Amino acid sequence: MKIFKLIILILFVPLLILAKEPTPPIPYNYLAKKEVRNFIDMMVKKYHFDRNYITEVIQNAMYDRETLSRYTGKYKVGSTNGSWERYNAHVLDAETLQKAKEFKQNYYPTLLRAEQEYGVDMDYIVGFMGVESKYGTYTGDYRILDALATLAFHKNRMKKFFKSEFKNLFLLMRE
């Protein structure tokens, strides 16, 4: 379950950073989809969720066209949206490196515990935090509920994965 948090961070924060002017999500009746009703049934039966609670949460999810557009079409292996030099210059400047040192120093006990519990070197975690959230100063423009509902219940190349992540979102909210 805790790996889910890292996955969400890795997958969605790049969307947030790359977005210029987000298209606002629009209301969508997810309950009209049989697939969504089956999902609710599964969450009630398998994970003992309250049907009214999960239904209400899903009713509040909106359709996020911009997020979906990033996962439709074919992915070309090895494709890139920019050069390494441009990325490297943007990410590895003196200010970012200083913030990385401060972040590691401030959160060392937590990073050490995460490293021991999950087997992920703390320097990787620090790197992810810098690239994906500028050490917590950038939290994004997208609601996770909208993004995951859209990706879980609309056609895209990673739909199965996102349906699992949508389930994990509910499990995480209950934690």
MARDOTOR-179711 format. One line per 10 residues: number of its first residue (from 1); their letters; for each residue x, y, z of C-alpha. Coordinates in pm, 1 decimal, decimal comma. Example, Ala and Ser with C-alpha at 12.3 -4.5 7.8 and 13.67 -1.06 7.14 Angstrom:
2
1	as	1230,0:-450,0:780,0  1367,0:-106,0:714,0
! end
This chain:
175
1	mkifkliili	0,0:0,0:0,0  281,5:242,5:81,6  442,4:169,7:-254,5  117,6:307,6:-402,1  204,0:650,2:-265,4  540,2:642,9:-443,4  376,9:521,2:-765,9  123,7:805,1:-755,3  405,8:1051,1:-698,3  610,6:914,1:-987,8
11	lfvpllilak	321,4:887,8:-1234,3  119,4:1199,2:-1173,0  360,8:1470,6:-1073,1  523,3:1477,4:-1420,1  176,1:1547,6:-1559,2  149,7:1838,8:-1322,3  490,2:1980,7:-1406,1  444,5:1953,4:-1782,5  97,9:2105,7:-1786,0  81,3:2461,9:-1910,5
21	eptppipyny	-277,1:2572,8:-1864,0  -491,4:2286,3:-1745,6  -828,1:2227,9:-1903,3  -1071,4:2212,2:-1613,4  -1236,0:1874,8:-1550,3  -1604,0:1852,4:-1635,4  -1889,6:1678,0:-1453,1  -1946,9:1319,2:-1563,0  -2203,7:1061,0:-1457,3  -1973,9:769,0:-1377,9
31	lakkevrnfi	-2260,7:574,9:-1220,8  -2421,1:541,9:-1564,9  -2135,7:308,1:-1662,1  -2188,0:-60,0:-1586,0  -1813,7:-94,1:-1537,6  -1826,3:160,2:-1253,7  -2123,5:-9,1:-1088,4  -1933,2:-340,5:-1106,5  -1632,3:-168,9:-949,5  -1849,7:-44,3:-661,9
41	dmmvkkyhfd	-1992,8:-394,7:-611,8  -1641,6:-538,8:-600,7  -1522,3:-279,4:-347,8  -1823,9:-349,7:-124,4  -1791,2:-728,9:-143,1  -1414,2:-772,5:-142,3  -1303,6:-480,4:75,5  -1620,4:-418,6:282,1  -1664,4:-55,7:181,0  -1989,2:118,2:259,2
51	rnyiteviqn	-2179,8:136,7:-71,3  -2311,4:487,4:-1,2  -1964,1:619,5:78,8  -1793,5:482,1:-231,5  -2087,1:587,1:-451,0  -2075,0:942,0:-316,1  -1700,9:968,8:-374,2  -1732,8:844,2:-732,2  -2023,9:1081,4:-797,4  -1786,7:1365,8:-711,9
61	amydretlsr	-1526,9:1251,7:-966,2  -1505,6:1460,2:-1280,8  -1391,6:1371,5:-1631,2  -1040,7:1506,4:-1695,7  -991,2:1527,7:-2071,9  -638,7:1664,5:-2042,5  -515,6:1378,5:-1826,2  -676,7:1122,0:-2055,8  -511,9:1277,3:-2361,4  -172,2:1195,7:-2214,4
71	ytgkykvgst	-251,4:823,2:-2210,1  -431,2:776,8:-2540,9  -262,5:687,7:-2865,8  40,8:469,7:-2906,5  349,6:505,8:-2694,9  672,7:489,5:-2891,0  945,5:306,4:-2702,7  1243,5:532,6:-2658,5  1054,2:847,4:-2751,1  1126,8:1165,3:-2563,4
81	ngswerynah	976,7:1509,6:-2538,1  1309,6:1682,6:-2498,4  1682,2:1643,9:-2483,6  1877,6:1523,8:-2183,1  2082,1:1843,2:-2187,3  1771,6:2061,8:-2157,5  1627,0:1840,2:-1882,1  1957,9:1821,8:-1695,8  2006,7:2199,5:-1706,2  1653,7:2252,9:-1574,5
91	vldaetlqka	1676,6:1998,4:-1293,2  2036,9:2001,6:-1175,0  2106,3:2365,7:-1103,6  2281,3:2497,3:-791,3  1957,4:2600,9:-619,6  1799,7:2257,6:-666,4  2111,2:2081,4:-538,5  2110,0:2303,9:-228,8  1742,6:2225,8:-168,5  1821,7:1854,8:-205,3
101	kefkqnyypt	2086,4:1877,9:66,3  1849,4:2066,8:296,7  1564,4:1824,0:233,0  1786,4:1523,7:305,4  1914,9:1684,0:623,9  1568,5:1787,3:746,2  1405,8:1451,1:676,7  1698,9:1217,6:734,2  1530,5:998,0:1000,3  1221,0:952,2:783,2
111	llraeqeygv	1428,0:887,2:472,0  1639,8:632,7:658,0  1329,6:453,4:783,2  1182,2:447,6:430,0  1510,6:316,6:292,2  1519,5:35,5:547,7  1150,5:-52,8:513,9  1122,1:-43,4:132,6  1479,0:-101,3:19,0  1486,8:220,5:-186,1
121	dmdyivgfmg	1802,8:425,7:-144,7  1722,5:758,7:20,1  1908,0:946,6:-252,8  1657,9:814,2:-507,5  1370,7:931,6:-288,7  1532,2:1274,1:-249,3  1582,7:1290,0:-625,8  1220,1:1198,9:-695,9  1098,6:1459,1:-447,9  1305,5:1727,8:-617,0
131	veskygtytg	1212,0:1643,8:-973,8  847,3:1574,0:-906,3  751,7:1830,7:-642,4  1043,0:2071,6:-603,2  1073,6:1938,2:-248,5  710,3:1982,8:-162,5  668,7:2335,5:-295,7  475,5:2223,2:-604,4  164,3:2016,0:-539,2  1,7:2035,3:-879,9
141	dyrildalat	-320,5:2135,8:-1044,6  -499,7:1802,0:-1082,8  -721,5:1618,6:-837,3  -611,3:1257,5:-803,9  -974,9:1142,6:-783,3  -1056,7:1301,4:-1119,9  -741,3:1178,1:-1289,9  -772,9:819,9:-1166,3  -1147,8:793,7:-1232,0  -1092,7:922,0:-1584,5
151	lafhknrmkk	-804,5:686,1:-1652,9  -972,5:386,7:-1485,7  -1302,1:410,6:-1672,6  -1219,3:560,1:-2012,8  -1027,2:394,4:-2294,7  -650,6:440,2:-2274,8  -339,3:225,5:-2307,3  -299,6:181,1:-1928,5  -664,0:143,5:-1824,0  -613,7:-185,4:-1635,8
161	ffksefknlf	-329,2:-37,2:-1433,3  -525,3:276,8:-1346,5  -830,7:78,8:-1240,4  -604,8:-98,1:-991,4  -467,0:237,0:-877,1  -822,1:371,6:-837,6  -894,8:76,9:-609,0  -573,6:149,2:-418,6  -677,8:512,3:-378,5  -988,4:400,0:-188,5
171	llmre	-783,8:160,2:23,3  -537,8:440,0:98,9  -817,9:682,7:190,7  -949,6:428,2:437,5  -605,5:379,7:600,7
! end
